[in-house]
């Protein structure tokens, strides 16, 4: 579904268990192949014992940055 | 500044969605945005007064505090009725309302909508 998105810029914020996509290479690469940006919530990585383990190409962020992305930097949001 | 509506469909003790909802709300408020929370399905447990979890986030206390800071929290009446939550049992500052009147208003007034669901 994400691969069908069309826009000037497409990104994903990984919350909760979705942060695991940033840790496992195959899943991370799948996302990076179809999105311009992949953001990962640091608190949720740490809660699952993966702090510092987000892979190359992803950007680890806090909730304030997530709000800025949702409210200011992207035109639309969908939640999966 | 904009307006963010967060729709929650997970119950307070089901998973980490309540934590995410509260953290997003607090961060959005810190940035100066207005935040609405609409509780649907199991999410209506957000507004049940008297919550007393021993080891988890007390969502009811958070909702009451956020209400005092301007966050509008509304729970779906039909969902409340289905779970035996009556008017008068909601957390101070929250409201039992409806999709038709309240959620539609939230959506029309919002710049962004985030849904937290499993």
Backbone of each chain as ProteinMPNN parsed JSONL, in Angstrom:
{"seq_chain_A": "XXXXXXXXXXXXXXXXXXXXXXXXXXXXXXXXXXXXXXXXXXXXXXXXXXXXXXXXXXXXXXXXXXXXXXXXXXXXXXXX", "coords_chain_A": {"N_chain_A": [[0.826, -1.206, 0.0], [1.913, 1.261, 0.812], [3.662, 1.667, -1.235], [2.065, 2.602, -3.261], [1.635, 5.235, -2.861], [1.612, 8.577, -3.943], [3.362, 11.527, -4.416], [5.077, 14.661, -3.825], [6.844, 14.202, -1.839], [7.327, 11.469, 0.195], [6.95, 9.87, 3.302], [7.548, 7.858, 6.251], [6.582, 7.438, 9.623], [7.706, 5.458, 12.145], [6.088, 3.953, 14.685], [5.736, 2.409, 17.932], [5.6, -1.176, 17.752], [6.286, -1.114, 15.1], [8.746, 0.024, 14.849], [10.553, -1.973, 14.575], [10.906, -2.441, 11.917], [12.953, -0.769, 11.237], [15.147, -1.928, 12.299], [15.657, -4.475, 11.262], [17.364, -5.498, 8.457], [16.33, -6.314, 5.899], [13.598, -5.563, 5.923], [13.855, -2.856, 6.462], [15.166, -1.933, 4.17], [13.206, -2.427, 2.276], [11.32, -0.472, 2.919], [12.834, 1.866, 2.565], [13.275, 1.772, -0.123], [10.907, 2.606, -1.274], [10.115, 4.953, -0.104], [10.825, 8.413, 0.639], [11.741, 9.273, 3.093], [12.381, 7.735, 6.229], [11.331, 7.655, 9.431], [11.96, 7.085, 12.898], [10.668, 6.42, 16.064], [12.388, 7.231, 18.91], [11.903, 6.664, 21.644], [10.294, 4.406, 21.435], [11.938, 2.552, 20.251], [13.832, 2.248, 22.303], [12.18, 1.255, 24.337], [11.812, -1.305, 23.503], [14.233, -2.468, 23.632], [16.016, -1.84, 21.63], [17.507, 0.45, 21.343], [19.599, 2.657, 19.593], [19.909, 0.922, 17.501], [18.658, 1.338, 15.098], [18.714, 1.15, 11.595], [20.967, 2.151, 8.885], [20.128, 5.009, 6.995], [17.688, 5.5, 8.106], [15.973, 7.818, 10.271], [16.245, 8.728, 13.538], [13.937, 9.936, 15.848], [12.252, 12.238, 18.156], [9.097, 12.79, 19.922], [8.361, 15.469, 19.592], [9.562, 16.182, 17.198], [8.177, 14.422, 15.57], [5.633, 15.538, 15.651], [6.147, 17.957, 14.346], [6.729, 16.999, 11.787], [4.279, 15.833, 11.038], [2.467, 17.983, 11.283], [3.593, 20.18, 9.958], [5.495, 19.605, 7.911], [4.719, 17.694, 6.062], [2.093, 17.211, 3.673], [-0.19, 15.612, 3.944], [-1.591, 12.963, 5.959], [-1.624, 9.449, 6.584], [-2.698, 6.65, 8.49], [-1.44, 3.534, 9.312]], "CA_chain_A": [[0.0, 0.0, 0.0], [2.774, 2.446, 0.872], [4.26, 1.841, -2.546], [1.142, 3.248, -4.188], [1.533, 6.659, -2.554], [2.203, 9.485, -4.923], [3.467, 12.887, -3.909], [6.424, 15.214, -3.961], [7.701, 13.633, -0.799], [6.608, 10.481, 1.0], [7.736, 9.377, 4.426], [6.84, 7.072, 7.257], [7.042, 7.478, 11.015], [7.507, 4.135, 12.741], [5.736, 3.982, 16.103], [5.486, 1.144, 18.626], [6.319, -2.331, 17.212], [6.747, -0.825, 13.738], [10.161, 0.405, 14.863], [11.356, -3.147, 14.2], [11.235, -2.302, 10.497], [14.224, -0.046, 11.103], [16.219, -2.743, 12.874], [15.95, -5.617, 10.406], [17.848, -4.948, 7.19], [15.463, -6.567, 4.744], [12.402, -4.726, 6.055], [14.271, -1.451, 6.363], [15.45, -1.637, 2.765], [11.922, -2.38, 1.568], [10.727, 0.856, 3.135], [13.677, 2.912, 1.976], [13.149, 1.703, -1.582], [9.659, 3.215, -1.76], [9.854, 6.207, 0.611], [11.947, 9.357, 0.686], [12.237, 9.363, 4.468], [11.848, 6.81, 7.23], [11.602, 8.171, 10.77], [11.758, 6.068, 13.928], [10.516, 7.021, 17.395], [13.463, 6.752, 19.778], [11.327, 6.068, 22.864], [9.739, 3.082, 21.138], [13.114, 1.682, 20.077], [14.403, 1.98, 23.62], [11.244, 0.427, 25.102], [11.893, -2.69, 23.014], [15.604, -2.929, 23.759], [16.749, -1.643, 20.377], [18.068, 1.803, 21.257], [20.841, 2.715, 18.842], [19.969, -0.169, 16.521], [17.994, 1.691, 13.836], [19.7, 0.996, 10.543], [21.385, 3.262, 8.031], [19.083, 5.555, 6.126], [16.542, 5.916, 8.914], [16.232, 8.961, 11.139], [15.655, 8.524, 14.87], [13.342, 11.217, 16.242], [11.395, 12.252, 19.341], [7.697, 13.118, 19.624], [8.26, 16.85, 19.099], [9.901, 16.133, 15.763], [7.066, 13.744, 14.895], [4.56, 16.533, 15.489], [6.555, 18.893, 13.283], [6.581, 16.31, 10.501], [2.85, 15.654, 10.738], [1.713, 19.237, 11.201], [4.222, 21.243, 9.179], [6.393, 19.265, 6.808], [4.033, 16.862, 5.068], [0.773, 17.765, 3.353], [-1.272, 14.717, 4.353], [-1.16, 11.802, 6.75], [-2.468, 8.269, 6.722], [-2.227, 5.796, 9.576], [-1.582, 2.1, 9.029]], "C_chain_A": [[0.863, 1.259, 0.0], [3.361, 2.736, -0.503], [3.366, 2.519, -3.556], [1.022, 4.744, -3.94], [2.226, 7.483, -3.621], [2.231, 10.889, -4.334], [4.873, 13.383, -4.113], [7.387, 14.555, -2.991], [6.865, 12.682, 0.053], [7.521, 9.974, 2.116], [6.886, 8.554, 5.36], [7.455, 7.347, 8.619], [6.706, 6.125, 11.63], [7.298, 4.282, 14.244], [5.626, 2.543, 16.625], [6.248, -0.013, 17.955], [6.833, -2.103, 15.791], [8.214, -0.391, 13.701], [11.06, -0.762, 14.459], [11.709, -3.134, 12.717], [12.589, -1.616, 10.312], [15.412, -0.878, 11.546], [16.64, -3.866, 11.93], [16.196, -5.155, 8.97], [16.872, -5.119, 6.033], [14.235, -5.671, 4.768], [12.742, -3.249, 5.892], [14.499, -1.067, 4.908], [14.179, -1.578, 1.937], [11.28, -1.003, 1.711], [11.533, 1.946, 2.429], [13.608, 2.915, 0.449], [11.939, 2.469, -2.099], [9.332, 4.541, -1.086], [11.074, 7.115, 0.555], [12.581, 9.383, 2.079], [11.583, 8.306, 5.351], [12.302, 7.298, 8.61], [11.226, 7.111, 11.806], [11.683, 6.752, 15.293], [11.523, 6.388, 18.365], [12.923, 6.067, 21.041], [10.874, 4.631, 22.616], [10.836, 2.068, 20.814], [13.654, 1.261, 21.441], [13.51, 1.043, 24.425], [11.348, -1.044, 24.721], [13.311, -3.237, 23.034], [16.447, -2.741, 22.519], [17.324, -0.238, 20.238], [19.42, 1.762, 20.548], [20.949, 1.699, 17.73], [19.244, 0.153, 15.215], [19.047, 1.743, 12.733], [19.96, 2.246, 9.726], [20.234, 3.699, 7.125], [17.84, 5.975, 6.87], [16.958, 7.077, 9.816], [15.49, 8.762, 12.464], [15.191, 9.879, 15.413], [12.591, 11.085, 17.57], [9.979, 12.69, 18.936], [7.534, 14.554, 19.121], [8.551, 16.905, 17.602], [8.774, 15.449, 14.983], [5.917, 14.718, 14.652], [4.906, 17.519, 14.381], [6.379, 18.257, 11.905], [5.112, 16.228, 10.092], [2.175, 16.988, 10.451], [2.291, 20.234, 10.208], [4.888, 20.767, 7.885], [5.797, 18.364, 5.736], [2.605, 17.362, 4.889], [-0.371, 16.922, 3.901], [-0.705, 13.585, 5.197], [-2.144, 10.651, 6.562], [-1.853, 7.413, 7.826], [-2.478, 4.34, 9.22], [-1.329, 1.314, 10.307]], "O_chain_A": [[0.578, 2.212, -0.725], [3.535, 3.892, -0.888], [3.84, 2.968, -4.6], [0.381, 5.451, -4.718], [3.288, 7.12, -4.127], [1.225, 11.371, -3.814], [5.758, 12.631, -4.522], [8.571, 14.375, -3.277], [5.814, 13.063, 0.568], [8.699, 9.691, 1.9], [5.658, 8.554, 5.273], [8.672, 7.472, 8.759], [5.549, 5.705, 11.63], [8.203, 4.68, 14.978], [5.448, 1.598, 15.857], [7.422, 0.146, 17.622], [7.72, -2.822, 15.33], [8.85, -0.432, 12.647], [12.202, -0.555, 14.048], [12.695, -3.744, 12.305], [13.285, -1.867, 9.328], [16.554, -0.568, 11.207], [17.825, -4.175, 11.809], [15.348, -4.509, 8.355], [16.619, -4.179, 5.279], [13.871, -5.085, 3.749], [12.002, -2.495, 5.262], [14.073, 0.001, 4.468], [14.076, -0.779, 1.005], [10.763, -0.443, 0.745], [10.973, 2.831, 1.782], [13.854, 3.938, -0.19], [11.941, 2.933, -3.239], [8.358, 5.193, -1.464], [12.207, 6.649, 0.439], [13.799, 9.499, 2.219], [10.391, 8.023, 5.232], [13.495, 7.345, 8.909], [10.288, 6.339, 11.607], [12.54, 7.568, 15.631], [11.508, 5.18, 18.604], [13.426, 5.021, 21.453], [11.044, 3.756, 23.465], [10.682, 0.874, 21.071], [13.898, 0.081, 21.696], [14.001, 0.147, 25.112], [11.013, -1.923, 25.515], [13.572, -4.327, 22.523], [17.476, -3.397, 22.358], [17.597, 0.212, 19.125], [20.274, 0.935, 20.865], [21.987, 1.618, 17.072], [19.218, -0.682, 14.311], [20.127, 2.305, 12.912], [19.271, 3.257, 9.857], [19.489, 2.886, 6.578], [17.019, 6.723, 6.339], [18.142, 7.285, 10.083], [14.265, 8.644, 12.494], [15.955, 10.844, 15.436], [12.328, 9.981, 18.045], [9.704, 12.929, 17.76], [6.653, 14.822, 18.304], [7.864, 17.592, 16.846], [8.457, 15.853, 13.865], [5.307, 14.721, 13.583], [4.05, 17.872, 13.569], [5.929, 18.916, 10.967], [4.754, 16.516, 8.95], [1.407, 17.113, 9.497], [1.552, 21.055, 9.665], [4.843, 21.467, 6.873], [6.32, 18.286, 4.625], [1.987, 17.868, 5.826], [-1.411, 17.461, 4.28], [0.49, 13.29, 5.157], [-3.346, 10.864, 6.401], [-0.645, 7.452, 8.062], [-3.595, 3.96, 8.869], [-1.396, 0.085, 10.299]]}, "seq_chain_B": "XXXXXXXXXXXXXXXXXXXXXXXXXXXXXXXXXXXXXXXXXXXXXXXXXXXXXXXXXXXXXXXXXXXXXXXXXXXXXXXXXXXXXXXXXXXXXXXXXXXXXXXXXXXXXXXXXXXXXX", "coords_chain_B": {"N_chain_B": [[-0.446, 28.216, 13.973], [-1.677, 24.818, 14.089], [-4.453, 22.459, 14.05], [-4.805, 19.332, 15.522], [-6.322, 16.212, 15.324], [-6.698, 13.294, 17.184], [-7.688, 10.077, 16.796], [-8.622, 7.473, 18.847], [-8.702, 3.999, 19.127], [-8.005, 1.901, 20.625], [-8.123, 0.261, 23.793], [-7.452, 1.415, 27.186], [-5.763, -0.361, 28.49], [-4.854, -2.123, 26.626], [-2.655, -2.019, 24.83], [0.217, -0.163, 23.615], [-0.848, 2.094, 22.468], [-2.332, 4.102, 23.953], [-0.222, 5.403, 25.34], [1.222, 6.467, 23.206], [-0.714, 8.183, 22.135], [-1.032, 10.039, 24.23], [1.582, 11.071, 24.474], [1.952, 12.183, 21.928], [-0.052, 14.112, 22.003], [0.838, 15.777, 24.106], [3.25, 16.66, 23.032], [2.373, 18.002, 20.732], [0.913, 20.051, 21.889], [2.941, 21.361, 23.216], [4.192, 22.438, 21.057], [2.368, 24.316, 20.419], [0.008, 23.701, 19.116], [-3.53, 23.059, 18.69], [-5.316, 20.37, 20.148], [-7.487, 17.657, 19.615], [-9.138, 14.806, 20.953], [-10.657, 11.904, 19.93], [-12.546, 9.249, 21.058], [-13.112, 5.964, 20.27], [-14.824, 2.832, 19.868], [-13.07, 0.4, 21.755], [-11.554, 2.444, 22.681], [-13.048, 4.219, 24.152], [-12.658, 3.741, 26.794], [-10.761, 5.464, 27.629], [-11.965, 7.691, 28.772], [-13.24, 6.884, 31.063], [-14.003, 7.481, 34.353], [-12.222, 7.09, 37.463], [-10.202, 5.292, 36.99], [-7.593, 3.085, 37.933], [-4.878, 1.995, 37.519], [-2.193, -0.182, 38.429], [0.438, -0.445, 37.526], [0.608, 0.812, 35.124], [0.244, 3.53, 32.755], [-1.925, 6.049, 33.926], [-4.498, 6.744, 32.205], [-6.898, 8.119, 32.416], [-6.37, 10.115, 34.357], [-4.498, 11.575, 32.926], [-6.064, 12.484, 30.77], [-7.837, 14.152, 32.105], [-6.084, 16.104, 33.084], [-5.053, 17.085, 30.671], [-7.377, 18.118, 29.597], [-7.783, 20.309, 31.212], [-5.929, 21.931, 30.174], [-6.851, 22.574, 27.753], [-7.349, 20.595, 25.864], [-9.731, 18.877, 23.971], [-11.669, 16.176, 24.666], [-13.612, 13.594, 23.49], [-15.911, 10.929, 23.747], [-17.343, 8.234, 21.944], [-20.791, 7.855, 22.106], [-22.453, 5.616, 21.58], [-20.607, 3.556, 21.659], [-19.835, 3.748, 24.31], [-22.226, 3.105, 25.605], [-22.47, 0.451, 24.84], [-20.532, -0.667, 26.38], [-21.295, -0.243, 28.921], [-20.716, 2.187, 30.073], [-21.814, 5.004, 31.529], [-23.351, 8.252, 31.089], [-21.994, 10.787, 33.125], [-20.149, 9.223, 34.258], [-17.836, 9.861, 33.09], [-14.475, 11.115, 32.797], [-13.52, 14.145, 34.398], [-13.876, 17.039, 32.512], [-13.887, 15.757, 30.102], [-16.096, 14.381, 27.546], [-19.082, 12.591, 26.751], [-20.057, 11.943, 23.613], [-20.825, 12.157, 20.139], [-20.251, 10.539, 16.938], [-21.476, 11.794, 14.796], [-21.987, 14.477, 15.606], [-19.677, 15.358, 16.997], [-17.196, 14.048, 16.212], [-17.276, 14.543, 13.484], [-17.198, 17.313, 13.511], [-14.663, 17.691, 14.684], [-13.04, 16.652, 12.631], [-13.619, 18.388, 10.525], [-12.588, 20.729, 11.517], [-9.926, 20.259, 11.744], [-6.423, 20.181, 10.87], [-4.903, 17.935, 10.559], [-5.351, 14.398, 10.878], [-4.891, 11.7, 12.986], [-5.036, 8.233, 13.398], [-5.148, 5.866, 15.901], [-4.946, 2.537, 16.199], [-5.584, -1.018, 16.468]], "CA_chain_B": [[-0.508, 26.882, 14.563], [-2.762, 24.028, 13.525], [-5.268, 21.609, 14.92], [-4.589, 17.899, 15.333], [-7.262, 15.294, 15.968], [-6.229, 11.92, 17.352], [-8.757, 9.114, 17.061], [-8.068, 6.285, 19.508], [-9.615, 2.854, 19.1], [-7.49, 0.895, 21.554], [-8.436, 0.489, 25.19], [-6.353, 1.954, 27.989], [-4.864, -1.416, 28.963], [-4.67, -3.112, 25.561], [-1.358, -1.949, 24.154], [0.903, 1.097, 23.877], [-1.501, 3.219, 21.791], [-2.605, 5.237, 24.851], [1.012, 6.154, 25.586], [1.527, 7.244, 21.997], [-1.697, 9.262, 22.034], [-0.733, 11.073, 25.23], [2.86, 11.719, 24.136], [1.716, 13.039, 20.754], [-0.848, 15.263, 22.446], [1.687, 16.681, 24.884], [4.23, 17.277, 22.121], [1.662, 18.952, 19.871], [0.589, 21.226, 22.709], [4.198, 22.083, 23.442], [4.446, 23.188, 19.818], [1.359, 25.36, 20.273], [-1.146, 23.262, 18.336], [-4.729, 22.604, 19.39], [-5.465, 18.922, 19.996], [-8.735, 16.983, 19.976], [-9.046, 13.347, 21.024], [-11.956, 11.231, 19.814], [-12.406, 7.879, 21.538], [-14.072, 5.117, 19.556], [-14.633, 1.416, 20.202], [-12.456, 0.229, 23.084], [-10.937, 3.718, 23.064], [-13.877, 4.994, 25.092], [-12.164, 3.537, 28.161], [-9.932, 6.628, 27.968], [-12.687, 8.724, 29.536], [-13.904, 6.312, 32.241], [-13.47, 7.997, 35.613], [-11.907, 6.125, 38.501], [-9.164, 4.331, 36.594], [-6.577, 2.957, 38.986], [-3.901, 0.955, 37.161], [-1.099, -0.251, 39.399], [1.77, -0.323, 36.924], [0.53, 1.399, 33.794], [-0.16, 4.923, 32.67], [-3.315, 6.341, 34.259], [-4.953, 7.549, 31.076], [-7.95, 9.018, 32.888], [-5.739, 11.292, 34.983], [-3.883, 12.362, 31.851], [-7.128, 13.145, 30.017], [-8.34, 15.249, 32.936], [-5.075, 17.17, 33.096], [-4.994, 17.682, 29.336], [-8.605, 18.912, 29.426], [-7.585, 21.593, 31.899], [-5.007, 22.718, 29.341], [-7.524, 22.931, 26.511], [-7.587, 19.465, 24.961], [-11.116, 18.432, 23.993], [-11.757, 14.721, 24.524], [-14.993, 13.141, 23.362], [-16.056, 9.489, 23.542], [-18.537, 7.822, 21.197], [-21.857, 7.47, 23.039], [-22.898, 4.253, 21.294], [-19.545, 2.662, 22.149], [-19.921, 3.784, 25.772], [-23.41, 2.342, 26.019], [-22.179, -0.973, 24.629], [-19.603, -1.12, 27.422], [-21.854, 0.067, 30.237], [-20.214, 3.461, 30.603], [-22.949, 5.919, 31.495], [-23.084, 9.683, 31.281], [-21.699, 11.063, 34.521], [-18.985, 8.406, 34.638], [-16.671, 10.28, 32.32], [-13.45, 11.915, 33.458], [-13.794, 15.582, 34.402], [-13.32, 17.764, 31.364], [-14.169, 15.01, 28.875], [-17.522, 14.367, 27.232], [-19.622, 11.503, 25.935], [-20.71, 12.613, 22.491], [-21.171, 11.303, 18.999], [-19.524, 10.682, 15.676], [-22.185, 12.74, 13.941], [-21.826, 15.873, 16.025], [-18.362, 15.734, 17.523], [-16.071, 13.628, 15.375], [-17.355, 15.282, 12.204], [-16.707, 18.678, 13.791], [-13.212, 17.609, 14.852], [-12.403, 16.469, 11.323], [-13.767, 19.602, 9.714], [-11.778, 21.81, 12.101], [-8.531, 19.836, 11.922], [-5.471, 20.156, 9.759], [-4.422, 16.571, 10.427], [-6.023, 13.364, 11.669], [-4.114, 10.477, 13.217], [-5.842, 7.176, 14.004], [-4.365, 4.838, 16.601], [-5.838, 1.383, 16.222], [-4.994, -2.327, 16.18]], "C_chain_B": [[-1.744, 26.135, 14.065], [-3.558, 23.264, 14.571], [-5.077, 20.15, 14.532], [-5.697, 17.129, 16.043], [-6.648, 13.903, 16.01], [-7.442, 11.05, 17.659], [-8.118, 7.871, 17.674], [-9.125, 5.181, 19.528], [-9.168, 1.741, 20.026], [-7.862, 1.265, 22.975], [-7.212, 0.89, 25.987], [-5.339, 0.901, 28.4], [-4.501, -2.418, 27.873], [-3.252, -3.174, 25.015], [-0.742, -0.576, 24.436], [0.259, 2.299, 23.168], [-1.833, 4.379, 22.739], [-1.359, 6.073, 25.147], [1.364, 7.039, 24.4], [0.566, 8.426, 21.875], [-1.371, 10.402, 22.996], [0.56, 11.806, 24.889], [2.71, 12.637, 22.928], [0.951, 14.294, 21.15], [0.028, 16.268, 23.182], [2.706, 17.39, 23.992], [3.557, 18.316, 21.231], [1.309, 20.22, 20.642], [1.844, 22.048, 22.983], [4.578, 22.924, 22.226], [3.385, 24.262, 19.552], [0.148, 24.979, 19.455], [-2.335, 22.958, 19.254], [-4.881, 21.103, 19.139], [-6.86, 18.486, 20.442], [-8.464, 15.48, 20.042], [-10.457, 12.783, 20.902], [-11.763, 9.752, 20.117], [-13.516, 7.02, 20.94], [-13.789, 3.653, 19.904], [-14.059, 1.284, 21.603], [-11.798, 1.514, 23.583], [-11.762, 4.526, 24.047], [-13.44, 4.782, 26.541], [-11.218, 4.661, 28.591], [-10.654, 7.565, 28.942], [-13.383, 8.171, 30.775], [-13.226, 6.829, 33.508], [-13.143, 6.849, 36.563], [-10.879, 5.084, 38.111], [-8.076, 4.296, 37.66], [-5.577, 1.86, 38.654], [-2.704, 0.992, 38.119], [0.266, 0.003, 38.764], [1.768, 0.36, 35.566], [0.123, 2.863, 33.885], [-1.63, 5.077, 33.063], [-3.85, 7.316, 33.215], [-6.026, 8.544, 31.518], [-7.385, 10.282, 33.514], [-5.113, 12.194, 33.929], [-4.943, 13.14, 31.079], [-7.668, 14.343, 30.8], [-7.356, 16.414, 32.952], [-5.016, 17.88, 31.745], [-6.231, 18.543, 29.068], [-8.441, 20.287, 30.061], [-6.669, 22.519, 31.116], [-5.604, 23.008, 27.963], [-7.767, 21.809, 25.526], [-9.037, 19.017, 25.1], [-11.141, 16.933, 23.73], [-13.218, 14.292, 24.541], [-14.997, 11.639, 23.092], [-17.377, 9.196, 22.835], [-19.608, 7.28, 22.161], [-22.294, 6.021, 22.83], [-21.887, 3.237, 21.826], [-19.556, 2.606, 23.676], [-21.078, 2.936, 26.264], [-23.148, 0.845, 25.911], [-21.305, -1.543, 25.733], [-20.068, -0.747, 28.83], [-21.31, 1.322, 30.868], [-21.315, 4.51, 30.417], [-22.485, 7.37, 31.564], [-22.926, 9.962, 32.768], [-20.522, 10.249, 35.023], [-17.719, 8.841, 33.901], [-15.732, 11.153, 33.168], [-13.795, 13.395, 33.343], [-13.103, 16.255, 33.209], [-13.503, 17.044, 30.049], [-15.675, 14.956, 28.666], [-17.879, 13.091, 26.498], [-20.465, 12.155, 24.848], [-20.939, 11.654, 21.347], [-20.258, 11.537, 17.806], [-20.153, 11.797, 14.851], [-21.89, 14.187, 14.33], [-20.375, 16.243, 16.326], [-17.205, 15.322, 16.624], [-16.089, 14.367, 14.038], [-16.87, 16.715, 12.388], [-15.188, 18.673, 13.942], [-12.523, 17.539, 13.486], [-12.462, 17.751, 10.502], [-12.878, 20.729, 10.224], [-10.283, 21.489, 12.111], [-7.705, 19.956, 10.65], [-4.968, 18.743, 9.507], [-5.225, 15.651, 11.338], [-5.095, 12.158, 11.772], [-5.029, 9.462, 13.9], [-4.915, 6.15, 14.636], [-5.277, 3.652, 16.85], [-5.044, 0.11, 16.01], [-6.009, -3.186, 15.47]], "O_chain_B": [[-2.734, 26.75, 13.668], [-3.365, 23.405, 15.778], [-5.177, 19.786, 13.361], [-5.975, 17.366, 17.219], [-6.144, 13.4, 15.006], [-8.135, 11.26, 18.654], [-7.197, 7.288, 17.104], [-10.278, 5.405, 19.895], [-9.874, 0.747, 20.194], [-7.913, 2.445, 23.324], [-6.079, 0.73, 25.534], [-4.175, 1.225, 28.636], [-3.903, -3.455, 28.162], [-2.717, -4.255, 24.769], [-1.137, 0.097, 25.388], [0.777, 3.412, 23.262], [-1.637, 5.537, 22.368], [-1.429, 7.301, 25.198], [1.749, 8.198, 24.558], [0.982, 9.538, 21.552], [-1.425, 11.576, 22.629], [0.627, 13.03, 25.002], [3.269, 13.733, 22.901], [1.26, 15.395, 20.695], [-0.033, 17.468, 22.913], [2.988, 18.574, 24.176], [4.112, 19.391, 21.001], [1.396, 21.326, 20.109], [1.806, 23.279, 22.98], [5.201, 23.978, 22.35], [3.487, 25.021, 18.589], [-0.668, 25.841, 19.126], [-2.166, 22.644, 20.432], [-4.603, 20.624, 18.04], [-7.346, 18.887, 21.499], [-7.658, 14.953, 19.276], [-11.345, 13.14, 21.676], [-10.923, 9.087, 19.51], [-14.702, 7.317, 21.088], [-12.652, 3.285, 20.198], [-14.499, 1.966, 22.529], [-11.518, 1.651, 24.774], [-11.237, 5.423, 24.706], [-13.812, 5.56, 27.419], [-10.908, 4.795, 29.774], [-10.032, 8.156, 29.825], [-14.058, 8.924, 31.476], [-12.026, 6.636, 33.706], [-13.725, 5.768, 36.469], [-10.698, 4.095, 38.821], [-7.689, 5.325, 38.215], [-5.435, 0.9, 39.411], [-2.27, 2.058, 38.555], [1.146, 0.595, 39.388], [2.814, 0.476, 34.927], [-0.282, 3.359, 34.937], [-2.483, 4.325, 32.591], [-3.682, 8.531, 33.322], [-6.055, 9.68, 31.045], [-7.856, 11.385, 33.24], [-5.186, 13.419, 34.022], [-4.751, 14.316, 30.768], [-7.923, 15.407, 30.234], [-7.756, 17.574, 32.846], [-4.939, 19.107, 31.676], [-6.145, 19.57, 28.396], [-8.898, 21.295, 29.522], [-6.63, 23.727, 31.354], [-4.951, 23.609, 27.11], [-8.333, 22.039, 24.458], [-9.52, 18.8, 26.212], [-10.682, 16.476, 22.683], [-13.959, 14.586, 25.479], [-14.19, 11.137, 22.309], [-18.395, 9.835, 23.101], [-19.347, 6.356, 22.932], [-22.484, 5.284, 23.798], [-22.26, 2.197, 22.37], [-19.319, 1.552, 24.267], [-20.943, 2.155, 27.206], [-23.552, 0.069, 26.776], [-21.327, -2.746, 25.997], [-19.333, -0.913, 29.804], [-21.429, 1.509, 32.079], [-21.69, 4.85, 29.294], [-21.386, 7.673, 32.029], [-23.668, 9.411, 33.581], [-19.961, 10.539, 36.08], [-16.656, 8.247, 34.079], [-16.15, 11.823, 34.112], [-14.301, 13.844, 32.314], [-11.916, 16.055, 32.953], [-13.301, 17.633, 28.988], [-16.442, 15.426, 29.507], [-17.082, 12.567, 25.72], [-21.456, 12.83, 25.128], [-21.215, 10.474, 21.56], [-19.596, 12.567, 17.681], [-19.455, 12.636, 14.282], [-21.581, 15.017, 13.475], [-19.909, 17.318, 15.947], [-16.337, 16.135, 16.307], [-15.043, 14.767, 13.526], [-16.203, 17.264, 11.51], [-14.503, 19.54, 13.4], [-11.562, 18.26, 13.219], [-11.484, 18.146, 9.867], [-12.461, 21.59, 9.449], [-9.466, 22.346, 12.448], [-8.208, 19.849, 9.531], [-4.643, 18.39, 8.373], [-5.706, 16.048, 12.4], [-4.581, 11.665, 10.767], [-5.717, 9.792, 14.867], [-4.009, 5.631, 13.984], [-6.247, 3.737, 17.604], [-3.954, 0.143, 15.439], [-5.719, -4.334, 15.133]]}, "name": "protein", "num_of_chains": 2, "seq": "XXXXXXXXXXXXXXXXXXXXXXXXXXXXXXXXXXXXXXXXXXXXXXXXXXXXXXXXXXXXXXXXXXXXXXXXXXXXXXXXXXXXXXXXXXXXXXXXXXXXXXXXXXXXXXXXXXXXXXXXXXXXXXXXXXXXXXXXXXXXXXXXXXXXXXXXXXXXXXXXXXXXXXXXXXXXXXXXXXXXXXXXXXXXXXXXXXXXXX"}
